[in-house]
Amino acid sequence: MSAVPPHSPPKPDEAKSVIDMSKMNEGQRAALQVTEAARESHDDLSFVAQLFMGNWSPKKLHPVTEVDADEKARADRFLADLAAFLRAHVDADAIDRTGEIPDAVLTGLARLGAYGIKIPQRYGGLGFSQTTYGRACQLIASHCVNTFAHLSIHQSVGVPQPLMLFGTEEQKQKFLPRVAAGEISAFALTEGGVGSDPARMKTTATPTEDGEAFLLNGEKLWCSNGTRAGLAIVAAQTPPKLVDGQPRTQITTFVVEASAPGVEVVHRSQFMGHRAIYNGVLRFTNVRVPRAAIVGGEGRGLKVALTTLNAGRLSIPASSIGVAKRSLQIAREWGRTRIQWGVSIGEHAAVAEKIRRIAAHTFAMEAMLVATSRIVDRDKHADIRLEAAICKMWATEKAWAALDDLMQIRGGRGYETVESLRARGETPYPVERMMRDARVTTIFEGSSEILRLFIMREALDPHLKIAGIALNTERPWRERLASAVRAAGFYAWWYPKQWLPIGGAAPADMHPRLAAHFSDVAALSRRLARTLFHQMVKFGPKLEKRQVLLGRLADIGADLFAIAATCAYAQKLLGEGEAEAKVLVLVDDFVAQTHVRIRQNFAGIAHNADQHGYELTQQVLAGEHTWVERGIL
């Protein structure tokens, strides 16, 4: 069901100018204009977008299908060869210790085709689906996160993904065979003063006098794979264009040859974990880039970057699943063999609670990723903005929690390095290394905080299209009045529906216990939708400032998606012959844990200390509580 009734669809121009920017400063306005102009627009709301509107659309998620038989056979062979190669040739501890992935490993990975897993076969790649790519990322990350990061950056956000989405046929023929064969590619977006605020980008691309090329100047920070890349996707400001009589910042992306004159690797960055990641500072000084190297069209660079991140974002939860599964394996083995007070530590309730959490959340992480990946495989243009953001946010946070639980279960041995454990003759479980490597996953490619705001911006989009004009003081009063009338008509129909227990049936082929959980999601989605509406009415345009409150709403939506995906994935497993008792007990336990979080978040919307805490923070920043810092150097 559409969020907007058929009789009153938002007009195209209304959908583009619905946010009131009258009280923003120039910097805020510019940042918002650039970002909003780059947003994707979809009329057909995704499963999660419908959840936030209180609409029930199970067919968008269920059934979770398998890849076709031909790919399955090829994929299984590739993954078996990849696993054998990792075991025999990739020493994860040595790579972590030296900060280098040996050339022999890179050559072997290229020979396997691991640099072109999703690149179509006609361009020299393996031509696998998003689902198979996720399986590969999970496998690699479970063994060596450095190797995973290298390969994932190359093809998830490096040259392959944006070219497959936005490249011309000429660009694909020129560059894709090179990167599929193992020529390393990089991604350069972030700058020293620019994180999630692209309007402040300083790197420029100035057209040459003949108009055939651009001169690229600037410096990029944390350019992933940048210190070893042959090719890079680089975002830069091109000359502004007039929009409604005002200059509008234009961001354009280019494929840049690393060997081009003027490209310089200034610094290789070093990190707590991911010690072999080839990440650094790149400087561009009058680098001549031909116009034919523009990806996606002039001025559409931020859209290219954001869309690429949406699609490429799924590799991060895939790696988190690999880490969580490895954590579960270690917790199971140690929890069974370590004896304290006459019994294995896994029999002590405090430890059992941690192992239970790891197991249930690992299963749900996989369910969410597989369900989302299959949506992509069915339609590469499908709207997965919310699903991908939730998969990334949810999986990275739950994988970190799993590692935190595992560290506690292992005790001092978890904190000890593999070299020290091995020297003492103990099983060298790499918990310390895994923890260092995993910490950054809640930060890069969209921090958890940014993703929660992104999720809520997308969740609010249908409401903004319906009522945004009415609330926008910059629009003429006649437009605002007409918008208000249309909005009143919509909400008179929509709001009462959010209180009615209708339209929440589970698919007929779903196991009764799974169907019960699945239907609960529909009921809770209506509560989520009306709660979000109540907050919109209460705070109006100021709702955007209530970031902690919005975070709770985002977490409820994420948990509802997790339950729905888990049920749909569990049904797939049952259909493939997985033991019913084993699957259902895991689903039941996961749902029980999740309902506790959902209840807490709903309660926190009405009863919290958010404003008090915010005011205290401003006092701290103003230096009013430096007395608390006494006694340190």
C-alpha positions as CSV (number, residue, x, y, z in Angstrom):
1,M,0.0,0.0,0.0
2,S,1.4,3.4,-0.9
3,A,2.0,5.9,1.8
4,V,0.1,8.5,-0.2
5,P,-3.5,7.9,-1.4
6,P,-3.8,7.6,-5.2
7,H,-6.0,10.6,-5.4
8,S,-3.4,13.0,-3.9
9,P,0.2,12.2,-5.0
10,P,2.8,14.8,-4.2
11,K,3.8,16.9,-7.1
12,P,7.4,16.4,-8.3
13,D,8.4,20.0,-7.4
14,E,6.9,19.6,-3.9
15,A,8.9,16.4,-3.3
16,K,12.1,18.4,-3.9
17,S,11.4,21.4,-1.7
18,V,9.6,20.5,1.4
19,I,12.0,21.3,4.2
20,D,11.8,24.7,5.8
21,M,15.4,26.3,5.7
22,S,14.3,29.8,6.7
23,K,16.0,29.6,10.1
24,M,19.2,27.9,9.0
25,N,22.5,29.7,8.6
26,E,24.2,29.7,5.2
27,G,26.4,26.7,5.9
28,Q,23.5,24.6,7.1
29,R,21.4,25.6,4.2
30,A,24.1,24.8,1.6
31,A,24.8,21.4,3.2
32,L,21.1,20.5,3.2
33,Q,20.6,21.7,-0.3
34,V,23.5,19.6,-1.7
35,T,22.4,16.5,0.3
36,E,18.7,16.7,-0.6
37,A,19.5,17.2,-4.3
38,A,21.5,14.0,-4.2
39,R,18.8,11.9,-2.5
40,E,17.4,9.0,-4.4
41,S,13.6,9.2,-5.0
42,H,11.4,6.1,-5.2
43,D,7.6,6.0,-5.5
44,D,7.5,2.3,-4.4
45,L,8.4,2.3,-0.8
46,S,10.5,-0.5,0.5
47,F,9.5,-3.0,3.2
48,V,11.1,-1.0,6.0
49,A,9.8,2.4,4.7
50,Q,6.3,0.9,4.8
51,L,6.9,-0.3,8.3
52,F,7.6,3.3,9.4
53,M,4.3,4.3,7.8
54,G,2.3,1.5,9.5
55,N,1.8,-0.3,6.2
56,W,2.2,-4.0,6.0
57,S,3.8,-5.4,2.8
58,P,5.2,-8.9,3.5
59,K,5.5,-9.7,-0.2
60,K,8.4,-7.3,-0.4
61,L,10.4,-9.5,2.0
62,H,8.9,-13.0,1.9
63,P,9.8,-15.5,0.5
64,V,13.6,-15.3,0.9
65,T,14.7,-17.3,-2.2
66,E,17.9,-19.0,-3.1
67,V,20.2,-18.1,-5.9
68,D,19.6,-20.1,-9.1
69,A,21.1,-23.5,-9.3
70,D,23.8,-22.7,-11.9
71,E,25.2,-19.9,-9.8
72,K,24.9,-21.9,-6.6
73,A,27.1,-24.6,-8.0
74,R,29.7,-22.1,-9.3
75,A,29.5,-20.1,-6.1
76,D,30.1,-23.2,-3.9
77,R,33.1,-24.1,-5.9
78,F,34.5,-20.6,-5.7
79,L,33.9,-20.3,-2.0
80,A,35.5,-23.8,-1.4
81,D,38.6,-22.7,-3.4
82,L,38.7,-19.4,-1.5
83,A,38.5,-21.1,1.9
84,A,41.3,-23.4,0.9
85,F,43.5,-20.5,-0.2
86,L,42.8,-18.5,3.0
87,R,43.8,-21.5,5.2
88,A,47.0,-22.3,3.2
89,H,48.3,-18.8,2.3
90,V,46.8,-16.1,4.5
91,D,48.4,-15.7,7.9
92,A,46.0,-13.2,9.5
93,D,48.3,-12.7,12.6
94,A,51.4,-12.0,10.5
95,I,49.4,-9.6,8.3
96,D,48.3,-7.8,11.5
97,R,51.8,-7.8,12.9
98,T,53.6,-6.5,9.8
99,G,50.9,-4.2,8.4
100,E,51.3,-5.7,5.0
101,I,49.4,-8.2,2.8
102,P,52.0,-10.2,0.9
103,D,52.2,-9.8,-2.8
104,A,51.8,-13.5,-3.2
105,V,48.4,-13.3,-1.4
106,L,47.3,-10.5,-3.7
107,T,48.3,-12.4,-6.7
108,G,46.6,-15.6,-5.5
109,L,43.4,-13.7,-4.8
110,A,43.5,-12.2,-8.3
111,R,44.0,-15.6,-9.8
112,L,40.8,-16.8,-8.0
113,G,38.9,-13.9,-9.3
114,A,38.3,-12.4,-5.9
115,Y,38.8,-8.8,-7.2
116,G,35.8,-9.1,-9.5
117,I,33.2,-11.2,-7.6
118,K,30.2,-9.1,-8.8
119,I,31.7,-7.7,-12.0
120,P,29.9,-9.3,-15.0
121,Q,31.7,-12.1,-16.8
122,R,31.7,-10.1,-20.1
123,Y,34.1,-7.6,-18.4
124,G,36.3,-10.3,-16.9
125,G,34.7,-10.8,-13.5
126,L,32.9,-13.8,-11.9
127,G,29.5,-12.3,-12.3
128,F,28.1,-13.4,-9.0
129,S,25.1,-12.1,-7.2
130,Q,25.0,-9.8,-4.1
131,T,24.1,-12.9,-2.1
132,T,27.2,-14.8,-3.1
133,Y,29.4,-11.7,-2.6
134,G,28.0,-11.5,0.9
135,R,29.0,-15.1,1.5
136,A,32.5,-14.4,0.3
137,C,32.9,-11.3,2.5
138,Q,31.7,-13.3,5.5
139,L,34.1,-16.1,4.8
140,I,37.1,-13.8,4.3
141,A,36.3,-11.6,7.4
142,S,36.0,-14.6,9.6
143,H,39.6,-15.4,8.9
144,C,41.3,-12.0,8.2
145,V,39.6,-8.7,8.4
146,N,42.5,-6.9,6.7
147,T,42.1,-9.0,3.6
148,F,38.4,-8.5,3.7
149,A,38.7,-4.7,3.9
150,H,41.2,-4.6,1.0
151,L,38.9,-6.6,-1.3
152,S,35.7,-5.0,-0.1
153,I,36.9,-1.4,-0.5
154,H,38.2,-2.3,-4.0
155,Q,34.8,-3.6,-5.3
156,S,32.2,-2.2,-2.9
157,V,33.1,1.5,-3.0
158,G,36.1,1.5,-5.4
159,V,35.8,1.7,-9.2
160,P,33.7,-1.5,-9.9
161,Q,30.5,-0.6,-8.0
162,P,30.0,3.0,-9.2
163,L,30.8,2.0,-12.8
164,M,28.4,-0.9,-12.7
165,L,25.7,1.5,-11.4
166,F,26.5,4.7,-13.4
167,G,29.3,4.1,-15.8
168,T,29.0,4.4,-19.6
169,E,29.6,1.3,-21.7
170,E,32.9,2.8,-22.8
171,Q,34.0,3.3,-19.2
172,K,33.0,-0.3,-18.3
173,Q,35.0,-1.8,-21.2
174,K,38.0,0.3,-20.4
175,F,38.2,0.0,-16.6
176,L,36.3,-3.1,-15.4
177,P,38.6,-5.7,-16.9
178,R,41.5,-4.0,-15.2
179,V,40.0,-4.0,-11.7
180,A,38.6,-7.5,-12.2
181,A,42.1,-8.8,-13.0
182,G,43.4,-7.4,-9.7
183,E,44.4,-3.8,-10.4
184,I,43.6,-2.2,-7.0
185,S,41.0,0.6,-6.9
186,A,40.3,3.2,-4.2
187,F,37.6,5.6,-3.0
188,A,38.4,9.3,-2.2
189,L,35.5,11.3,-0.7
190,T,36.5,12.4,2.8
191,E,38.6,15.5,3.5
192,G,40.2,16.9,6.6
193,G,37.3,19.2,7.3
194,V,34.6,17.2,5.5
195,G,33.0,14.1,6.9
196,S,29.2,13.9,6.4
197,D,29.0,17.5,5.2
198,P,29.8,17.5,1.4
199,A,29.0,21.2,0.9
200,R,32.3,22.0,2.6
201,M,34.3,19.9,0.1
202,K,37.5,21.8,-0.9
203,T,38.8,19.6,-3.7
204,T,38.0,21.2,-7.0
205,A,37.8,20.2,-10.6
206,T,38.1,23.2,-12.9
207,P,37.3,22.8,-16.6
208,T,40.2,23.4,-19.0
209,E,40.0,26.1,-21.6
210,D,39.3,23.6,-24.4
211,G,36.5,22.0,-22.3
212,E,37.8,18.5,-22.9
213,A,39.2,17.9,-19.4
214,F,39.3,19.1,-15.8
215,L,42.2,20.1,-13.5
216,L,41.8,18.4,-10.2
217,N,43.3,20.1,-7.1
218,G,42.9,19.2,-3.4
219,E,43.6,16.6,-0.7
220,K,41.7,13.6,0.4
221,L,41.9,12.0,3.8
222,W,41.5,8.3,4.7
223,C,41.5,7.3,1.1
224,S,40.8,3.6,1.3
225,N,43.3,1.5,-0.7
226,G,44.7,4.8,-1.8
227,T,48.4,4.0,-1.1
228,R,48.4,1.0,-3.5
229,A,45.7,1.8,-6.0
230,G,46.0,2.0,-9.7
231,L,42.6,3.7,-10.1
232,A,40.5,5.8,-7.8
233,I,37.0,7.2,-7.6
234,V,37.5,10.9,-6.6
235,A,34.8,13.4,-5.7
236,A,35.4,17.1,-6.3
237,Q,33.5,20.4,-6.6
238,T,32.9,21.5,-10.1
239,P,31.7,25.0,-11.0
240,P,28.4,25.9,-9.3
241,K,25.1,26.1,-11.2
242,L,22.3,28.5,-10.8
243,V,19.1,27.0,-9.2
244,D,16.2,29.3,-8.6
245,G,18.6,32.2,-9.2
246,Q,21.0,31.0,-6.5
247,P,24.4,29.3,-7.0
248,R,24.2,25.6,-6.0
249,T,27.3,23.5,-5.1
250,Q,28.0,20.8,-7.7
251,I,29.9,17.6,-6.7
252,T,31.2,15.4,-9.6
253,T,33.0,12.1,-9.4
254,F,35.8,11.0,-11.7
255,V,37.8,7.9,-12.4
256,V,41.4,9.0,-11.8
257,E,44.6,7.1,-12.8
258,A,46.9,7.0,-9.9
259,S,49.9,7.2,-12.2
260,A,48.7,10.5,-13.6
261,P,51.1,13.5,-13.1
262,G,50.2,15.4,-10.0
263,V,48.8,12.5,-8.0
264,E,50.8,12.1,-4.8
265,V,50.5,9.7,-1.8
266,V,51.3,12.1,1.1
267,H,50.8,9.8,4.1
268,R,49.8,6.2,4.9
269,S,47.5,6.3,7.9
270,Q,48.0,3.9,10.9
271,F,45.1,2.6,13.0
272,M,44.3,0.7,16.2
273,G,43.1,-2.2,14.0
274,H,43.0,-2.9,10.3
275,R,46.8,-2.5,10.4
276,A,47.3,-3.7,6.9
277,I,44.6,-1.4,5.3
278,Y,46.2,0.7,2.6
279,N,44.6,3.9,3.7
280,G,46.1,7.3,3.5
281,V,46.2,10.9,2.3
282,L,46.2,11.6,-1.4
283,R,47.0,15.0,-2.9
284,F,46.0,16.2,-6.3
285,T,47.9,19.0,-8.0
286,N,46.7,20.1,-11.4
287,V,45.8,16.5,-12.3
288,R,44.4,16.5,-15.8
289,V,41.3,14.3,-15.9
290,P,39.5,13.9,-19.2
291,R,35.8,14.7,-19.3
292,A,35.2,11.1,-20.4
293,A,36.3,10.1,-16.9
294,I,33.2,11.6,-15.2
295,V,31.0,9.0,-13.6
296,G,27.3,9.5,-13.7
297,G,27.3,13.0,-15.2
298,E,28.6,16.4,-14.1
299,G,27.1,17.6,-10.8
300,R,25.7,14.1,-9.9
301,G,28.8,13.0,-8.0
302,L,27.2,13.0,-4.5
303,K,24.4,10.9,-5.8
304,V,26.9,8.5,-7.3
305,A,28.8,8.4,-3.9
306,L,25.7,8.0,-1.8
307,T,24.1,5.3,-4.0
308,T,27.4,3.5,-4.2
309,L,27.6,3.5,-0.4
310,N,24.1,2.2,-0.1
311,A,24.9,-0.8,-2.3
312,G,28.4,-1.3,-1.0
313,R,27.3,-0.9,2.6
314,L,26.1,-4.5,2.6
315,S,29.7,-5.8,2.7
316,I,30.2,-4.4,6.2
317,P,27.4,-6.4,7.8
318,A,28.6,-9.4,5.9
319,S,32.0,-9.1,7.5
320,S,30.3,-8.5,10.9
321,I,28.5,-11.9,10.4
322,G,31.8,-13.6,9.8
323,V,33.2,-12.0,13.0
324,A,30.1,-12.9,15.0
325,K,30.2,-16.5,13.8
326,R,33.8,-16.8,14.7
327,S,33.0,-15.3,18.2
328,L,30.2,-17.9,18.6
329,Q,32.6,-20.7,17.7
330,I,35.2,-19.6,20.2
331,A,32.6,-18.9,22.9
332,R,31.1,-22.4,22.4
333,E,34.5,-24.2,22.5
334,W,35.8,-22.2,25.5
335,G,32.4,-22.3,27.3
336,R,32.4,-26.1,27.1
337,T,36.0,-26.9,28.0
338,R,36.8,-24.3,30.6
339,I,35.9,-25.7,34.0
340,Q,35.2,-23.4,37.0
341,W,33.6,-24.4,40.3
342,G,33.2,-28.0,39.1
343,V,31.3,-27.3,35.9
344,S,32.0,-25.8,32.5
345,I,31.6,-22.0,32.5
346,G,28.9,-22.3,29.9
347,E,26.7,-23.8,32.6
348,H,27.0,-20.7,34.8
349,A,24.0,-18.5,34.1
350,A,26.0,-15.3,33.7
351,V,28.1,-16.8,31.0
352,A,25.2,-18.6,29.4
353,E,23.4,-15.3,29.0
354,K,26.3,-14.0,26.9
355,I,26.5,-17.0,24.7
356,R,22.7,-16.9,24.2
357,R,23.0,-13.3,23.0
358,I,25.8,-14.0,20.6
359,A,24.0,-17.0,19.0
360,A,20.6,-15.3,18.6
361,H,22.0,-12.0,17.2
362,T,24.4,-13.8,14.8
363,F,21.4,-15.7,13.3
364,A,19.4,-12.5,13.0
365,M,22.3,-10.6,11.4
366,E,22.6,-13.3,8.7
367,A,18.8,-13.3,8.1
368,M,18.8,-9.5,7.6
369,L,21.7,-9.6,5.2
370,V,20.4,-12.5,3.1
371,A,16.9,-11.1,2.9
372,T,18.2,-7.7,1.8
373,S,20.7,-9.2,-0.7
374,R,18.0,-11.2,-2.3
375,I,16.0,-8.0,-2.9
376,V,19.0,-6.6,-4.7
377,D,19.5,-9.7,-6.7
378,R,15.9,-9.6,-7.9
379,D,16.1,-5.9,-8.9
380,K,19.4,-4.0,-8.9
381,H,17.4,-0.8,-8.9
382,A,15.3,-1.7,-5.9
383,D,15.1,0.8,-3.0
384,I,17.2,-0.7,-0.2
385,R,18.3,2.6,1.4
386,L,16.7,1.8,4.7
387,E,17.4,-1.9,4.6
388,A,21.1,-1.4,3.9
389,A,21.5,1.3,6.5
390,I,19.8,-0.9,9.1
391,C,21.9,-3.9,8.2
392,K,25.1,-2.0,8.5
393,M,24.1,-0.2,11.8
394,W,22.5,-3.2,13.5
395,A,25.1,-5.8,12.5
396,T,28.1,-3.8,13.4
397,E,26.7,-2.9,16.8
398,K,25.7,-6.5,17.5
399,A,29.0,-7.9,16.3
400,W,30.8,-5.5,18.6
401,A,28.6,-6.5,21.5
402,A,29.3,-10.2,20.6
403,L,33.0,-9.5,20.8
404,D,32.6,-7.6,24.1
405,D,30.8,-10.6,25.5
406,L,33.4,-13.0,24.1
407,M,36.2,-10.9,25.7
408,Q,34.5,-11.2,29.0
409,I,34.0,-15.0,28.6
410,R,37.6,-15.5,27.7
411,G,38.8,-13.3,30.6
412,G,42.5,-12.5,30.7
413,R,43.1,-14.8,27.8
414,G,40.9,-12.7,25.6
415,Y,43.0,-9.7,26.4
416,E,46.3,-11.6,25.6
417,T,47.8,-11.5,22.1
418,V,47.9,-14.6,20.0
419,E,51.7,-14.6,20.1
420,S,51.7,-14.7,23.9
421,L,49.1,-17.4,24.0
422,R,50.9,-19.5,21.5
423,A,54.2,-19.0,23.3
424,R,52.6,-20.4,26.5
425,G,51.1,-23.4,24.6
426,E,47.5,-22.3,24.7
427,T,45.0,-22.2,21.9
428,P,45.7,-18.9,20.2
429,Y,42.2,-17.5,19.8
430,P,42.6,-14.1,18.2
431,V,40.1,-12.2,20.4
432,E,42.3,-9.3,21.0
433,R,43.0,-8.8,17.3
434,M,39.4,-9.3,16.4
435,M,38.3,-6.6,18.9
436,R,40.8,-4.1,17.5
437,D,39.7,-4.7,14.0
438,A,35.9,-4.6,14.7
439,R,35.8,-1.4,16.6
440,V,35.9,0.8,13.5
441,T,32.9,-0.9,11.8
442,T,30.4,1.3,13.7
443,I,32.2,4.4,12.4
444,F,33.2,4.0,8.8
445,E,30.9,4.0,5.7
446,G,28.3,5.8,7.9
447,S,28.7,6.0,11.6
448,S,25.8,4.6,13.7
449,E,24.8,8.1,14.7
450,I,24.7,9.3,11.1
451,L,22.8,6.2,10.0
452,R,20.1,6.6,12.7
453,L,19.5,10.2,11.4
454,F,19.6,8.9,7.8
455,I,17.1,6.2,8.6
456,M,14.7,8.7,10.2
457,R,15.2,11.2,7.3
458,E,14.1,8.5,4.9
459,A,11.3,7.3,7.3
460,L,10.0,10.9,7.5
461,D,10.1,11.4,3.7
462,P,6.5,10.3,3.0
463,H,5.3,12.7,5.6
464,L,7.4,15.5,4.3
465,K,6.0,14.9,0.8
466,I,2.5,15.1,2.2
467,A,2.7,18.0,4.7
468,G,6.1,19.5,4.1
469,I,4.9,22.4,1.9
470,A,2.3,23.4,4.5
471,L,5.0,23.7,7.2
472,N,7.6,25.5,5.0
473,T,7.5,29.2,5.7
474,E,9.6,29.9,2.6
475,R,6.7,28.8,0.3
476,P,3.9,31.1,-0.8
477,W,0.8,30.9,1.5
478,R,-1.4,29.7,-1.3
479,E,0.8,26.7,-1.8
480,R,0.9,26.1,1.9
481,L,-2.8,26.2,2.2
482,A,-3.4,23.9,-0.7
483,S,-0.8,21.5,0.8
484,A,-2.5,21.7,4.2
485,V,-5.9,20.7,2.7
486,R,-4.3,17.7,0.9
487,A,-2.5,16.7,4.1
488,A,-5.7,16.9,6.1
489,G,-7.4,14.6,3.7
490,F,-4.6,12.1,3.8
491,Y,-4.3,12.0,7.6
492,A,-8.0,11.8,8.1
493,W,-7.8,8.4,6.3
494,W,-4.3,7.3,7.5
495,Y,-4.3,8.1,11.2
496,P,-7.4,6.1,12.3
497,K,-6.0,3.1,10.4
498,Q,-3.0,3.0,12.7
499,W,-5.2,2.1,15.6
500,L,-7.1,-0.8,13.8
501,P,-5.9,-4.4,14.1
502,I,-6.3,-5.1,10.4
503,G,-4.0,-6.0,7.5
504,G,-1.3,-7.8,9.5
505,A,-1.7,-11.4,8.3
506,A,1.4,-13.5,7.7
507,P,1.9,-15.5,4.5
508,A,-0.1,-18.7,4.3
509,D,2.9,-20.9,3.8
510,M,4.7,-19.7,7.0
511,H,5.1,-22.0,10.0
512,P,2.5,-21.0,12.7
513,R,5.1,-20.0,15.3
514,L,7.0,-17.9,12.7
515,A,3.7,-16.5,11.5
516,A,2.8,-15.3,15.0
517,H,6.0,-13.4,15.3
518,F,5.7,-12.0,11.8
519,S,2.2,-10.7,12.5
520,D,3.4,-9.0,15.7
521,V,5.7,-6.9,13.5
522,A,2.6,-5.6,11.7
523,A,0.9,-4.5,14.9
524,L,4.1,-2.9,16.3
525,S,4.7,-1.1,13.0
526,R,1.3,0.7,13.4
527,R,2.3,1.7,16.9
528,L,5.7,2.9,15.6
529,A,3.9,4.9,12.8
530,R,1.5,6.7,15.1
531,T,4.2,7.3,17.7
532,L,6.4,9.0,15.0
533,F,3.3,11.0,13.9
534,H,2.7,12.1,17.5
535,Q,6.3,13.3,17.8
536,M,5.9,15.2,14.5
537,V,2.8,17.0,15.9
538,K,4.5,17.7,19.2
539,F,7.8,19.1,18.0
540,G,7.1,20.1,14.4
541,P,10.2,21.2,12.5
542,K,12.2,21.0,15.7
543,L,11.9,17.2,15.6
544,E,15.2,17.1,13.6
545,K,17.0,18.4,16.7
546,R,15.7,15.6,18.9
547,Q,18.4,13.2,17.7
548,V,18.3,10.9,20.8
549,L,14.5,10.5,20.4
550,L,14.9,9.9,16.7
551,G,17.5,7.3,17.5
552,R,15.0,5.4,19.6
553,L,12.5,5.4,16.8
554,A,15.2,4.2,14.4
555,D,16.1,1.4,16.8
556,I,12.5,0.2,17.0
557,G,12.2,0.2,13.2
558,A,15.5,-1.7,13.0
559,D,14.4,-4.3,15.5
560,L,11.1,-4.8,13.7
561,F,13.0,-5.4,10.5
562,A,15.2,-7.8,12.3
563,I,12.3,-9.9,13.5
564,A,10.6,-9.9,10.1
565,A,13.8,-10.9,8.3
566,T,14.5,-13.6,10.9
567,C,11.1,-15.1,10.4
568,A,11.3,-15.0,6.6
569,Y,14.9,-16.5,6.6
570,A,13.9,-19.2,9.1
571,Q,11.0,-20.2,6.8
572,K,13.5,-20.5,4.0
573,L,15.7,-22.8,6.1
574,L,12.7,-25.0,7.1
575,G,11.8,-25.3,3.5
576,E,15.4,-26.5,2.8
577,G,15.1,-29.2,5.5
578,E,16.8,-27.6,8.4
579,A,15.7,-29.2,11.7
580,E,12.5,-27.4,12.9
581,A,13.2,-27.6,16.6
582,K,16.7,-26.0,16.2
583,V,15.5,-23.2,14.0
584,L,12.4,-22.3,16.0
585,V,14.1,-22.2,19.4
586,L,16.6,-19.7,18.0
587,V,14.0,-17.5,16.5
588,D,11.8,-17.6,19.6
589,D,14.7,-16.6,21.8
590,F,15.8,-13.8,19.5
591,V,12.3,-12.4,19.3
592,A,12.0,-12.5,23.1
593,Q,15.2,-10.5,23.5
594,T,14.2,-8.0,20.8
595,H,10.7,-7.4,22.3
596,V,12.5,-6.3,25.6
597,R,14.5,-3.6,23.6
598,I,11.4,-2.5,21.7
599,R,9.4,-2.0,24.9
600,Q,12.3,0.0,26.5
601,N,12.6,2.2,23.5
602,F,8.8,3.0,23.3
603,A,8.9,3.8,27.0
604,G,11.9,6.0,26.6
605,I,10.1,8.2,24.0
606,A,7.7,9.5,26.7
607,H,10.0,9.2,29.8
608,N,13.6,10.3,29.4
609,A,16.2,12.8,30.5
610,D,17.3,13.8,27.0
611,Q,16.9,17.6,27.3
612,H,18.5,17.7,30.8
613,G,21.5,15.7,29.4
614,Y,21.8,18.0,26.4
615,E,21.9,21.1,28.6
616,L,24.5,19.5,30.9
617,T,26.7,18.7,27.8
618,Q,26.5,22.3,26.7
619,Q,27.7,23.4,30.1
620,V,30.6,20.9,29.9
621,L,31.6,22.3,26.5
622,A,31.4,25.8,27.9
623,G,33.9,24.9,30.6
624,E,31.5,25.1,33.5
625,H,32.5,21.7,34.9
626,T,36.3,21.5,34.5
627,W,36.4,20.9,38.2
628,V,35.4,17.3,37.5
629,E,38.7,17.0,35.6
630,R,40.9,17.8,38.6
631,G,43.6,15.4,39.6
632,I,44.9,14.4,36.1
633,L,48.0,15.5,34.2
